[in-house]
Amino acid sequence: MILHAQAKHGKPGLPWLVFLHGFSGDCHEWQEVGEAFADYSRLYVDLPGHGGSAAISVDGFDDVTDLLCKTLVSYNILNFWLVGYSLGG
């Protein structure tokens, strides 16, 4: 399983910006901020049970990290900066 996410492409060669929302949020929280970084490709992720991602049982942040890694690989994102706060931080 991978997490629901929305991708916006920027200039090639720059690292991706991967945005993680806080508790009770979804991928839309960061989109206005992300537009200020339009040169960068951006991935706005819905964490499990939020937005378009299924509500699944996770045993902790290690499980969420595994899902995030699988999601990044599915988008072929290997070079990125992670941006988040609260639950996503």
PDB file of N, CA, C and O in Angstrom, chain B, residues numbered from 101:
ATOM      1  N   MET B 101       0.835  -1.184   0.000  1.00  0.00           N
ATOM      2  CA  MET B 101       0.000   0.000   0.000  1.00  0.00           C
ATOM      3  C   MET B 101       0.881   1.250   0.000  1.00  0.00           C
ATOM      4  O   MET B 101       1.932   1.289   0.640  1.00  0.00           O
ATOM      5  N   ILE B 102       0.431   2.260  -0.727  1.00  0.00           N
ATOM      6  CA  ILE B 102       1.094   3.561  -0.675  1.00  0.00           C
ATOM      7  C   ILE B 102       0.083   4.597  -0.199  1.00  0.00           C
ATOM      8  O   ILE B 102      -1.125   4.361  -0.220  1.00  0.00           O
ATOM      9  N   LEU B 103       0.588   5.728   0.223  1.00  0.00           N
ATOM     10  CA  LEU B 103      -0.253   6.815   0.710  1.00  0.00           C
ATOM     11  C   LEU B 103      -0.748   7.666  -0.451  1.00  0.00           C
ATOM     12  O   LEU B 103      -0.071   7.797  -1.470  1.00  0.00           O
ATOM     13  N   HIS B 104      -1.925   8.238  -0.287  1.00  0.00           N
ATOM     14  CA  HIS B 104      -2.439   9.176  -1.281  1.00  0.00           C
ATOM     15  C   HIS B 104      -1.570  10.430  -1.245  1.00  0.00           C
ATOM     16  O   HIS B 104      -1.189  10.899  -0.172  1.00  0.00           O
ATOM     17  N   ALA B 105      -1.264  10.961  -2.404  1.00  0.00           N
ATOM     18  CA  ALA B 105      -0.448  12.172  -2.486  1.00  0.00           C
ATOM     19  C   ALA B 105      -0.772  12.911  -3.779  1.00  0.00           C
ATOM     20  O   ALA B 105      -1.296  12.336  -4.733  1.00  0.00           O
ATOM     21  N   GLN B 106      -0.449  14.192  -3.784  1.00  0.00           N
ATOM     22  CA  GLN B 106      -0.584  15.008  -4.989  1.00  0.00           C
ATOM     23  C   GLN B 106       0.794  15.560  -5.339  1.00  0.00           C
ATOM     24  O   GLN B 106       1.472  16.148  -4.497  1.00  0.00           O
ATOM     25  N   ALA B 107       1.196  15.365  -6.583  1.00  0.00           N
ATOM     26  CA  ALA B 107       2.507  15.812  -7.049  1.00  0.00           C
ATOM     27  C   ALA B 107       2.367  17.033  -7.947  1.00  0.00           C
ATOM     28  O   ALA B 107       1.457  17.114  -8.772  1.00  0.00           O
ATOM     29  N   LYS B 108       3.275  17.974  -7.775  1.00  0.00           N
ATOM     30  CA  LYS B 108       3.397  19.148  -8.639  1.00  0.00           C
ATOM     31  C   LYS B 108       4.851  19.197  -9.089  1.00  0.00           C
ATOM     32  O   LYS B 108       5.766  19.180  -8.266  1.00  0.00           O
ATOM     33  N   HIS B 109       5.052  19.257 -10.387  1.00  0.00           N
ATOM     34  CA  HIS B 109       6.414  19.194 -10.911  1.00  0.00           C
ATOM     35  C   HIS B 109       7.007  20.579 -11.115  1.00  0.00           C
ATOM     36  O   HIS B 109       6.339  21.506 -11.573  1.00  0.00           O
ATOM     37  N   GLY B 110       8.281  20.690 -10.759  1.00  0.00           N
ATOM     38  CA  GLY B 110       9.037  21.921 -10.934  1.00  0.00           C
ATOM     39  C   GLY B 110      10.187  21.690 -11.901  1.00  0.00           C
ATOM     40  O   GLY B 110      10.096  20.858 -12.804  1.00  0.00           O
ATOM     41  N   LYS B 111      11.261  22.429 -11.704  1.00  0.00           N
ATOM     42  CA  LYS B 111      12.431  22.309 -12.579  1.00  0.00           C
ATOM     43  C   LYS B 111      13.196  21.021 -12.281  1.00  0.00           C
ATOM     44  O   LYS B 111      13.379  20.663 -11.118  1.00  0.00           O
ATOM     45  N   PRO B 112      13.640  20.326 -13.323  1.00  0.00           N
ATOM     46  CA  PRO B 112      14.413  19.100 -13.114  1.00  0.00           C
ATOM     47  C   PRO B 112      15.743  19.396 -12.419  1.00  0.00           C
ATOM     48  O   PRO B 112      16.295  20.489 -12.545  1.00  0.00           O
ATOM     49  N   GLY B 113      16.241  18.410 -11.688  1.00  0.00           N
ATOM     50  CA  GLY B 113      17.547  18.516 -11.054  1.00  0.00           C
ATOM     51  C   GLY B 113      17.525  19.038  -9.631  1.00  0.00           C
ATOM     52  O   GLY B 113      18.504  18.878  -8.901  1.00  0.00           O
ATOM     53  N   LEU B 114      16.436  19.655  -9.224  1.00  0.00           N
ATOM     54  CA  LEU B 114      16.326  20.140  -7.849  1.00  0.00           C
ATOM     55  C   LEU B 114      15.721  19.047  -6.975  1.00  0.00           C
ATOM     56  O   LEU B 114      14.958  18.215  -7.467  1.00  0.00           O
ATOM     57  N   PRO B 115      16.055  19.039  -5.678  1.00  0.00           N
ATOM     58  CA  PRO B 115      15.416  18.044  -4.814  1.00  0.00           C
ATOM     59  C   PRO B 115      13.915  18.295  -4.703  1.00  0.00           C
ATOM     60  O   PRO B 115      13.450  19.425  -4.852  1.00  0.00           O
ATOM     61  N   TRP B 116      13.177  17.245  -4.443  1.00  0.00           N
ATOM     62  CA  TRP B 116      11.744  17.367  -4.189  1.00  0.00           C
ATOM     63  C   TRP B 116      11.531  17.971  -2.807  1.00  0.00           C
ATOM     64  O   TRP B 116      12.379  17.833  -1.925  1.00  0.00           O
ATOM     65  N   LEU B 117      10.405  18.634  -2.623  1.00  0.00           N
ATOM     66  CA  LEU B 117       9.926  19.036  -1.305  1.00  0.00           C
ATOM     67  C   LEU B 117       8.746  18.127  -0.989  1.00  0.00           C
ATOM     68  O   LEU B 117       7.767  18.098  -1.736  1.00  0.00           O
ATOM     69  N   VAL B 118       8.830  17.391   0.102  1.00  0.00           N
ATOM     70  CA  VAL B 118       7.773  16.466   0.509  1.00  0.00           C
ATOM     71  C   VAL B 118       7.106  17.055   1.744  1.00  0.00           C
ATOM     72  O   VAL B 118       7.739  17.216   2.787  1.00  0.00           O
ATOM     73  N   PHE B 119       5.824  17.376   1.617  1.00  0.00           N
ATOM     74  CA  PHE B 119       5.079  18.057   2.674  1.00  0.00           C
ATOM     75  C   PHE B 119       4.192  17.069   3.428  1.00  0.00           C
ATOM     76  O   PHE B 119       3.424  16.319   2.825  1.00  0.00           O
ATOM     77  N   LEU B 120       4.312  17.082   4.772  1.00  0.00           N
ATOM     78  CA  LEU B 120       3.494  16.246   5.646  1.00  0.00           C
ATOM     79  C   LEU B 120       2.664  17.134   6.562  1.00  0.00           C
ATOM     80  O   LEU B 120       3.200  17.999   7.254  1.00  0.00           O
ATOM     81  N   HIS B 121       1.371  16.918   6.560  1.00  0.00           N
ATOM     82  CA  HIS B 121       0.436  17.736   7.337  1.00  0.00           C
ATOM     83  C   HIS B 121       0.446  17.366   8.821  1.00  0.00           C
ATOM     84  O   HIS B 121       1.021  16.352   9.216  1.00  0.00           O
ATOM     85  N   GLY B 122      -0.191  18.194   9.623  1.00  0.00           N
ATOM     86  CA  GLY B 122      -0.349  17.937  11.049  1.00  0.00           C
ATOM     87  C   GLY B 122      -1.583  17.099  11.346  1.00  0.00           C
ATOM     88  O   GLY B 122      -2.319  16.708  10.441  1.00  0.00           O
ATOM     89  N   PHE B 123      -1.798  16.831  12.633  1.00  0.00           N
ATOM     90  CA  PHE B 123      -2.941  16.039  13.090  1.00  0.00           C
ATOM     91  C   PHE B 123      -4.240  16.674  12.615  1.00  0.00           C
ATOM     92  O   PHE B 123      -4.411  17.889  12.710  1.00  0.00           O
ATOM     93  N   SER B 124      -5.137  15.872  12.115  1.00  0.00           N
ATOM     94  CA  SER B 124      -6.461  16.228  11.587  1.00  0.00           C
ATOM     95  C   SER B 124      -6.408  17.019  10.281  1.00  0.00           C
ATOM     96  O   SER B 124      -7.430  17.544   9.839  1.00  0.00           O
ATOM     97  N   GLY B 125      -5.237  17.111   9.663  1.00  0.00           N
ATOM     98  CA  GLY B 125      -5.112  17.816   8.391  1.00  0.00           C
ATOM     99  C   GLY B 125      -5.111  16.857   7.213  1.00  0.00           C
ATOM    100  O   GLY B 125      -5.407  15.670   7.357  1.00  0.00           O
ATOM    101  N   ASP B 126      -4.776  17.389   6.051  1.00  0.00           N
ATOM    102  CA  ASP B 126      -4.616  16.574   4.851  1.00  0.00           C
ATOM    103  C   ASP B 126      -3.631  17.265   3.916  1.00  0.00           C
ATOM    104  O   ASP B 126      -3.040  18.286   4.266  1.00  0.00           O
ATOM    105  N   CYS B 127      -3.461  16.702   2.730  1.00  0.00           N
ATOM    106  CA  CYS B 127      -2.436  17.188   1.800  1.00  0.00           C
ATOM    107  C   CYS B 127      -2.666  18.621   1.330  1.00  0.00           C
ATOM    108  O   CYS B 127      -1.741  19.262   0.831  1.00  0.00           O
ATOM    109  N   HIS B 128      -3.870  19.125   1.482  1.00  0.00           N
ATOM    110  CA  HIS B 128      -4.156  20.484   1.011  1.00  0.00           C
ATOM    111  C   HIS B 128      -3.578  21.571   1.916  1.00  0.00           C
ATOM    112  O   HIS B 128      -3.438  22.717   1.487  1.00  0.00           O
ATOM    113  N   GLU B 129      -3.240  21.227   3.163  1.00  0.00           N
ATOM    114  CA  GLU B 129      -2.748  22.221   4.123  1.00  0.00           C
ATOM    115  C   GLU B 129      -1.539  22.999   3.626  1.00  0.00           C
ATOM    116  O   GLU B 129      -1.432  24.203   3.863  1.00  0.00           O
ATOM    117  N   TRP B 130      -0.635  22.323   2.943  1.00  0.00           N
ATOM    118  CA  TRP B 130       0.636  22.934   2.557  1.00  0.00           C
ATOM    119  C   TRP B 130       0.630  23.539   1.154  1.00  0.00           C
ATOM    120  O   TRP B 130       1.604  24.187   0.773  1.00  0.00           O
ATOM    121  N   GLN B 131      -0.418  23.352   0.387  1.00  0.00           N
ATOM    122  CA  GLN B 131      -0.343  23.716  -1.029  1.00  0.00           C
ATOM    123  C   GLN B 131      -0.120  25.205  -1.258  1.00  0.00           C
ATOM    124  O   GLN B 131       0.612  25.576  -2.175  1.00  0.00           O
ATOM    125  N   GLU B 132      -0.717  26.050  -0.466  1.00  0.00           N
ATOM    126  CA  GLU B 132      -0.488  27.490  -0.640  1.00  0.00           C
ATOM    127  C   GLU B 132       0.965  27.844  -0.335  1.00  0.00           C
ATOM    128  O   GLU B 132       1.575  28.634  -1.056  1.00  0.00           O
ATOM    129  N   VAL B 133       1.516  27.272   0.716  1.00  0.00           N
ATOM    130  CA  VAL B 133       2.929  27.492   1.048  1.00  0.00           C
ATOM    131  C   VAL B 133       3.813  26.931  -0.060  1.00  0.00           C
ATOM    132  O   VAL B 133       4.775  27.575  -0.480  1.00  0.00           O
ATOM    133  N   GLY B 134       3.488  25.739  -0.530  1.00  0.00           N
ATOM    134  CA  GLY B 134       4.293  25.088  -1.556  1.00  0.00           C
ATOM    135  C   GLY B 134       4.385  25.871  -2.849  1.00  0.00           C
ATOM    136  O   GLY B 134       5.389  25.784  -3.556  1.00  0.00           O
ATOM    137  N   GLU B 135       3.351  26.636  -3.171  1.00  0.00           N
ATOM    138  CA  GLU B 135       3.380  27.428  -4.406  1.00  0.00           C
ATOM    139  C   GLU B 135       4.496  28.470  -4.388  1.00  0.00           C
ATOM    140  O   GLU B 135       4.947  28.905  -5.447  1.00  0.00           O
ATOM    141  N   ALA B 136       4.943  28.871  -3.214  1.00  0.00           N
ATOM    142  CA  ALA B 136       6.070  29.805  -3.117  1.00  0.00           C
ATOM    143  C   ALA B 136       7.381  29.145  -3.553  1.00  0.00           C
ATOM    144  O   ALA B 136       8.382  29.826  -3.773  1.00  0.00           O
ATOM    145  N   PHE B 137       7.366  27.820  -3.676  1.00  0.00           N
ATOM    146  CA  PHE B 137       8.551  27.060  -4.080  1.00  0.00           C
ATOM    147  C   PHE B 137       8.299  26.359  -5.416  1.00  0.00           C
ATOM    148  O   PHE B 137       8.672  25.199  -5.594  1.00  0.00           O
ATOM    149  N   ALA B 138       7.671  27.061  -6.340  1.00  0.00           N
ATOM    150  CA  ALA B 138       7.236  26.468  -7.609  1.00  0.00           C
ATOM    151  C   ALA B 138       8.393  25.938  -8.453  1.00  0.00           C
ATOM    152  O   ALA B 138       8.172  25.096  -9.323  1.00  0.00           O
ATOM    153  N   ASP B 139       9.619  26.406  -8.222  1.00  0.00           N
ATOM    154  CA  ASP B 139      10.760  25.859  -8.956  1.00  0.00           C
ATOM    155  C   ASP B 139      11.022  24.400  -8.577  1.00  0.00           C
ATOM    156  O   ASP B 139      11.579  23.640  -9.369  1.00  0.00           O
ATOM    157  N   TYR B 140      10.624  24.018  -7.377  1.00  0.00           N
ATOM    158  CA  TYR B 140      10.846  22.667  -6.875  1.00  0.00           C
ATOM    159  C   TYR B 140       9.640  21.783  -7.177  1.00  0.00           C
ATOM    160  O   TYR B 140       8.499  22.245  -7.170  1.00  0.00           O
ATOM    161  N   SER B 141       9.906  20.517  -7.438  1.00  0.00           N
ATOM    162  CA  SER B 141       8.810  19.556  -7.484  1.00  0.00           C
ATOM    163  C   SER B 141       8.347  19.332  -6.052  1.00  0.00           C
ATOM    164  O   SER B 141       9.156  19.257  -5.128  1.00  0.00           O
ATOM    165  N   ARG B 142       7.013  19.224  -5.883  1.00  0.00           N
ATOM    166  CA  ARG B 142       6.453  19.093  -4.545  1.00  0.00           C
ATOM    167  C   ARG B 142       5.541  17.883  -4.476  1.00  0.00           C
ATOM    168  O   ARG B 142       4.808  17.588  -5.420  1.00  0.00           O
ATOM    169  N   LEU B 143       5.591  17.187  -3.353  1.00  0.00           N
ATOM    170  CA  LEU B 143       4.677  16.080  -3.093  1.00  0.00           C
ATOM    171  C   LEU B 143       3.957  16.379  -1.787  1.00  0.00           C
ATOM    172  O   LEU B 143       4.578  16.525  -0.734  1.00  0.00           O
ATOM    173  N   TYR B 144       2.628  16.468  -1.878  1.00  0.00           N
ATOM    174  CA  TYR B 144       1.774  16.726  -0.721  1.00  0.00           C
ATOM    175  C   TYR B 144       1.130  15.397  -0.334  1.00  0.00           C
ATOM    176  O   TYR B 144       0.339  14.841  -1.096  1.00  0.00           O
ATOM    177  N   VAL B 145       1.467  14.892   0.842  1.00  0.00           N
ATOM    178  CA  VAL B 145       1.089  13.543   1.250  1.00  0.00           C
ATOM    179  C   VAL B 145      -0.063  13.573   2.253  1.00  0.00           C
ATOM    180  O   VAL B 145      -0.098  14.417   3.148  1.00  0.00           O
ATOM    181  N   ASP B 146      -1.004  12.641   2.093  1.00  0.00           N
ATOM    182  CA  ASP B 146      -2.028  12.375   3.106  1.00  0.00           C
ATOM    183  C   ASP B 146      -1.534  11.218   3.971  1.00  0.00           C
ATOM    184  O   ASP B 146      -1.334  10.111   3.471  1.00  0.00           O
ATOM    185  N   LEU B 147      -1.339  11.468   5.261  1.00  0.00           N
ATOM    186  CA  LEU B 147      -0.923  10.410   6.176  1.00  0.00           C
ATOM    187  C   LEU B 147      -2.083   9.425   6.384  1.00  0.00           C
ATOM    188  O   LEU B 147      -3.228   9.760   6.080  1.00  0.00           O
ATOM    189  N   PRO B 148      -1.806   8.213   6.897  1.00  0.00           N
ATOM    190  CA  PRO B 148      -2.863   7.204   7.048  1.00  0.00           C
ATOM    191  C   PRO B 148      -4.079   7.742   7.810  1.00  0.00           C
ATOM    192  O   PRO B 148      -3.947   8.363   8.865  1.00  0.00           O
ATOM    193  N   GLY B 149      -5.264   7.487   7.249  1.00  0.00           N
ATOM    194  CA  GLY B 149      -6.503   7.916   7.881  1.00  0.00           C
ATOM    195  C   GLY B 149      -6.861   9.369   7.658  1.00  0.00           C
ATOM    196  O   GLY B 149      -7.804   9.873   8.269  1.00  0.00           O
ATOM    197  N   HIS B 150      -6.131  10.048   6.801  1.00  0.00           N
ATOM    198  CA  HIS B 150      -6.364  11.466   6.510  1.00  0.00           C
ATOM    199  C   HIS B 150      -6.549  11.647   5.009  1.00  0.00           C
ATOM    200  O   HIS B 150      -5.947  10.930   4.208  1.00  0.00           O
ATOM    201  N   GLY B 151      -7.385  12.610   4.637  1.00  0.00           N
ATOM    202  CA  GLY B 151      -7.592  12.915   3.221  1.00  0.00           C
ATOM    203  C   GLY B 151      -7.940  11.675   2.423  1.00  0.00           C
ATOM    204  O   GLY B 151      -8.883  10.959   2.761  1.00  0.00           O
ATOM    205  N   GLY B 152      -7.183  11.418   1.362  1.00  0.00           N
ATOM    206  CA  GLY B 152      -7.452  10.288   0.485  1.00  0.00           C
ATOM    207  C   GLY B 152      -6.753   8.999   0.863  1.00  0.00           C
ATOM    208  O   GLY B 152      -6.899   7.999   0.159  1.00  0.00           O
ATOM    209  N   SER B 153      -5.991   8.988   1.964  1.00  0.00           N
ATOM    210  CA  SER B 153      -5.308   7.762   2.394  1.00  0.00           C
ATOM    211  C   SER B 153      -6.224   6.934   3.288  1.00  0.00           C
ATOM    212  O   SER B 153      -6.944   7.467   4.132  1.00  0.00           O
ATOM    213  N   ALA B 154      -6.181   5.637   3.086  1.00  0.00           N
ATOM    214  CA  ALA B 154      -7.031   4.724   3.857  1.00  0.00           C
ATOM    215  C   ALA B 154      -6.692   4.776   5.341  1.00  0.00           C
ATOM    216  O   ALA B 154      -5.545   4.996   5.730  1.00  0.00           O
ATOM    217  N   ALA B 155      -7.718   4.568   6.156  1.00  0.00           N
ATOM    218  CA  ALA B 155      -7.524   4.436   7.600  1.00  0.00           C
ATOM    219  C   ALA B 155      -7.101   2.996   7.864  1.00  0.00           C
ATOM    220  O   ALA B 155      -7.907   2.071   7.766  1.00  0.00           O
ATOM    221  N   ILE B 156      -5.844   2.821   8.197  1.00  0.00           N
ATOM    222  CA  ILE B 156      -5.326   1.477   8.445  1.00  0.00           C
ATOM    223  C   ILE B 156      -4.740   1.431   9.846  1.00  0.00           C
ATOM    224  O   ILE B 156      -4.442   2.465  10.445  1.00  0.00           O
ATOM    225  N   SER B 157      -4.582   0.240  10.351  1.00  0.00           N
ATOM    226  CA  SER B 157      -3.978   0.058  11.666  1.00  0.00           C
ATOM    227  C   SER B 157      -2.461   0.142  11.529  1.00  0.00           C
ATOM    228  O   SER B 157      -1.855  -0.605  10.761  1.00  0.00           O
ATOM    229  N   VAL B 158      -1.860   1.050  12.274  1.00  0.00           N
ATOM    230  CA  VAL B 158      -0.400   1.163  12.303  1.00  0.00           C
ATOM    231  C   VAL B 158       0.059   0.986  13.743  1.00  0.00           C
ATOM    232  O   VAL B 158      -0.630   1.393  14.678  1.00  0.00           O
ATOM    233  N   ASP B 159       1.219   0.381  13.913  1.00  0.00           N
ATOM    234  CA  ASP B 159       1.748   0.117  15.249  1.00  0.00           C
ATOM    235  C   ASP B 159       2.666   1.219  15.747  1.00  0.00           C
ATOM    236  O   ASP B 159       3.281   1.075  16.803  1.00  0.00           O
ATOM    237  N   GLY B 160       2.770   2.298  15.021  1.00  0.00           N
ATOM    238  CA  GLY B 160       3.622   3.401  15.453  1.00  0.00           C
ATOM    239  C   GLY B 160       4.222   4.119  14.262  1.00  0.00           C
ATOM    240  O   GLY B 160       3.871   3.866  13.109  1.00  0.00           O
ATOM    241  N   PHE B 161       5.138   5.023  14.574  1.00  0.00           N
ATOM    242  CA  PHE B 161       5.735   5.842  13.524  1.00  0.00           C
ATOM    243  C   PHE B 161       6.613   5.039  12.575  1.00  0.00           C
ATOM    244  O   PHE B 161       6.823   5.453  11.434  1.00  0.00           O
ATOM    245  N   ASP B 162       7.133   3.890  13.026  1.00  0.00           N
ATOM    246  CA  ASP B 162       7.911   3.052  12.106  1.00  0.00           C
ATOM    247  C   ASP B 162       7.044   2.582  10.939  1.00  0.00           C
ATOM    248  O   ASP B 162       7.502   2.557   9.797  1.00  0.00           O
ATOM    249  N   ASP B 163       5.794   2.209  11.219  1.00  0.00           N
ATOM    250  CA  ASP B 163       4.882   1.787  10.150  1.00  0.00           C
ATOM    251  C   ASP B 163       4.567   2.943   9.205  1.00  0.00           C
ATOM    252  O   ASP B 163       4.513   2.761   7.989  1.00  0.00           O
ATOM    253  N   VAL B 164       4.359   4.128   9.767  1.00  0.00           N
ATOM    254  CA  VAL B 164       4.072   5.305   8.937  1.00  0.00           C
ATOM    255  C   VAL B 164       5.288   5.635   8.074  1.00  0.00           C
ATOM    256  O   VAL B 164       5.147   5.990   6.904  1.00  0.00           O
ATOM    257  N   THR B 165       6.478   5.518   8.654  1.00  0.00           N
ATOM    258  CA  THR B 165       7.708   5.768   7.904  1.00  0.00           C
ATOM    259  C   THR B 165       7.843   4.785   6.743  1.00  0.00           C
ATOM    260  O   THR B 165       8.220   5.177   5.639  1.00  0.00           O
ATOM    261  N   ASP B 166       7.540   3.519   6.984  1.00  0.00           N
ATOM    262  CA  ASP B 166       7.594   2.518   5.908  1.00  0.00           C
ATOM    263  C   ASP B 166       6.628   2.869   4.781  1.00  0.00           C
ATOM    264  O   ASP B 166       6.980   2.766   3.606  1.00  0.00           O
ATOM    265  N   LEU B 167       5.404   3.284   5.135  1.00  0.00           N
ATOM    266  CA  LEU B 167       4.428   3.684   4.116  1.00  0.00           C
ATOM    267  C   LEU B 167       4.912   4.899   3.335  1.00  0.00           C
ATOM    268  O   LEU B 167       4.753   4.962   2.116  1.00  0.00           O
ATOM    269  N   LEU B 168       5.501   5.860   4.033  1.00  0.00           N
ATOM    270  CA  LEU B 168       6.024   7.049   3.361  1.00  0.00           C
ATOM    271  C   LEU B 168       7.147   6.664   2.402  1.00  0.00           C
ATOM    272  O   LEU B 168       7.194   7.162   1.277  1.00  0.00           O
ATOM    273  N   CYS B 169       8.050   5.789   2.831  1.00  0.00           N
ATOM    274  CA  CYS B 169       9.145   5.351   1.952  1.00  0.00           C
ATOM    275  C   CYS B 169       8.611   4.658   0.702  1.00  0.00           C
ATOM    276  O   CYS B 169       9.096   4.912  -0.401  1.00  0.00           O
ATOM    277  N   LYS B 170       7.620   3.789   0.863  1.00  0.00           N
ATOM    278  CA  LYS B 170       7.019   3.112  -0.293  1.00  0.00           C
ATOM    279  C   LYS B 170       6.364   4.119  -1.234  1.00  0.00           C
ATOM    280  O   LYS B 170       6.425   3.974  -2.455  1.00  0.00           O
ATOM    281  N   THR B 171       5.743   5.131  -0.658  1.00  0.00           N
ATOM    282  CA  THR B 171       5.106   6.170  -1.475  1.00  0.00           C
ATOM    283  C   THR B 171       6.153   6.948  -2.260  1.00  0.00           C
ATOM    284  O   THR B 171       5.977   7.195  -3.453  1.00  0.00           O
ATOM    285  N   LEU B 172       7.242   7.334  -1.601  1.00  0.00           N
ATOM    286  CA  LEU B 172       8.305   8.082  -2.281  1.00  0.00           C
ATOM    287  C   LEU B 172       8.913   7.258  -3.413  1.00  0.00           C
ATOM    288  O   LEU B 172       9.152   7.785  -4.500  1.00  0.00           O
ATOM    289  N   VAL B 173       9.160   5.991  -3.173  1.00  0.00           N
ATOM    290  CA  VAL B 173       9.717   5.117  -4.213  1.00  0.00           C
ATOM    291  C   VAL B 173       8.742   5.002  -5.386  1.00  0.00           C
ATOM    292  O   VAL B 173       9.165   4.976  -6.542  1.00  0.00           O
ATOM    293  N   SER B 174       7.436   4.933  -5.095  1.00  0.00           N
ATOM    294  CA  SER B 174       6.453   4.812  -6.183  1.00  0.00           C
ATOM    295  C   SER B 174       6.456   6.039  -7.090  1.00  0.00           C
ATOM    296  O   SER B 174       6.107   5.941  -8.267  1.00  0.00           O
ATOM    297  N   TYR B 175       6.847   7.189  -6.553  1.00  0.00           N
ATOM    298  CA  TYR B 175       6.969   8.417  -7.342  1.00  0.00           C
ATOM    299  C   TYR B 175       8.402   8.617  -7.854  1.00  0.00           C
ATOM    300  O   TYR B 175       8.696   9.632  -8.487  1.00  0.00           O
ATOM    301  N   ASN B 176       9.285   7.662  -7.586  1.00  0.00           N
ATOM    302  CA  ASN B 176      10.696   7.743  -7.956  1.00  0.00           C
ATOM    303  C   ASN B 176      11.375   8.966  -7.326  1.00  0.00           C
ATOM    304  O   ASN B 176      12.218   9.610  -7.950  1.00  0.00           O
ATOM    305  N   ILE B 177      11.000   9.271  -6.097  1.00  0.00           N
ATOM    306  CA  ILE B 177      11.586  10.399  -5.367  1.00  0.00           C
ATOM    307  C   ILE B 177      12.692   9.857  -4.473  1.00  0.00           C
ATOM    308  O   ILE B 177      12.426   9.173  -3.484  1.00  0.00           O
ATOM    309  N   LEU B 178      13.938  10.168  -4.831  1.00  0.00           N
ATOM    310  CA  LEU B 178      15.088   9.689  -4.079  1.00  0.00           C
ATOM    311  C   LEU B 178      15.854  10.829  -3.416  1.00  0.00           C
ATOM    312  O   LEU B 178      16.577  10.606  -2.445  1.00  0.00           O
ATOM    313  N   ASN B 179      15.704  12.037  -3.929  1.00  0.00           N
ATOM    314  CA  ASN B 179      16.398  13.216  -3.408  1.00  0.00           C
ATOM    315  C   ASN B 179      15.332  14.219  -2.985  1.00  0.00           C
ATOM    316  O   ASN B 179      14.646  14.789  -3.833  1.00  0.00           O
ATOM    317  N   PHE B 180      15.188  14.441  -1.674  1.00  0.00           N
ATOM    318  CA  PHE B 180      14.090  15.292  -1.208  1.00  0.00           C
ATOM    319  C   PHE B 180      14.427  15.958   0.122  1.00  0.00           C
ATOM    320  O   PHE B 180      15.329  15.544   0.850  1.00  0.00           O
ATOM    321  N   TRP B 181      13.666  17.001   0.399  1.00  0.00           N
ATOM    322  CA  TRP B 181      13.655  17.660   1.703  1.00  0.00           C
ATOM    323  C   TRP B 181      12.273  17.427   2.284  1.00  0.00           C
ATOM    324  O   TRP B 181      11.266  17.585   1.594  1.00  0.00           O
ATOM    325  N   LEU B 182      12.227  17.055   3.535  1.00  0.00           N
ATOM    326  CA  LEU B 182      10.964  16.783   4.208  1.00  0.00           C
ATOM    327  C   LEU B 182      10.524  18.019   4.978  1.00  0.00           C
ATOM    328  O   LEU B 182      11.306  18.605   5.726  1.00  0.00           O
ATOM    329  N   VAL B 183       9.255  18.416   4.791  1.00  0.00           N
ATOM    330  CA  VAL B 183       8.686  19.588   5.456  1.00  0.00           C
ATOM    331  C   VAL B 183       7.443  19.126   6.206  1.00  0.00           C
ATOM    332  O   VAL B 183       6.551  18.524   5.608  1.00  0.00           O
ATOM    333  N   GLY B 184       7.373  19.398   7.501  1.00  0.00           N
ATOM    334  CA  GLY B 184       6.201  18.984   8.255  1.00  0.00           C
ATOM    335  C   GLY B 184       6.125  19.676   9.595  1.00  0.00           C
ATOM    336  O   GLY B 184       7.053  20.368  10.014  1.00  0.00           O
ATOM    337  N   TYR B 185       4.996  19.475  10.261  1.00  0.00           N
ATOM    338  CA  TYR B 185       4.813  19.983  11.619  1.00  0.00           C
ATOM    339  C   TYR B 185       3.845  19.053  12.342  1.00  0.00           C
ATOM    340  O   TYR B 185       3.137  18.274  11.703  1.00  0.00           O
ATOM    341  N   SER B 186       3.813  19.128  13.642  1.00  0.00           N
ATOM    342  CA  SER B 186       2.903  18.331  14.461  1.00  0.00           C
ATOM    343  C   SER B 186       3.062  16.855  14.098  1.00  0.00           C
ATOM    344  O   SER B 186       4.178  16.336  14.128  1.00  0.00           O
ATOM    345  N   LEU B 187       1.982  16.177  13.759  1.00  0.00           N
ATOM    346  CA  LEU B 187       2.034  14.760  13.397  1.00  0.00           C
ATOM    347  C   LEU B 187       2.993  14.520  12.230  1.00  0.00           C
ATOM    348  O   LEU B 187       3.674  13.495  12.194  1.00  0.00           O
ATOM    349  N   GLY B 188       3.054  15.439  11.288  1.00  0.00           N
ATOM    350  CA  GLY B 188       3.923  15.297  10.118  1.00  0.00           C
ATOM    351  C   GLY B 188       5.355  15.736  10.353  1.00  0.00           C
ATOM    352  O   GLY B 188       6.195  15.605   9.462  1.00  0.00           O
ATOM    353  N   GLY B 189       5.647  16.251  11.530  1.00  0.00           N
ATOM    354  CA  GLY B 189       6.993  16.735  11.829  1.00  0.00           C
ATOM    355  C   GLY B 189       7.822  15.673  12.483  1.00  0.00           C
ATOM    356  O   GLY B 189       8.986  15.910  12.804  1.00  0.00           O
TER     357      GLY B 189
END
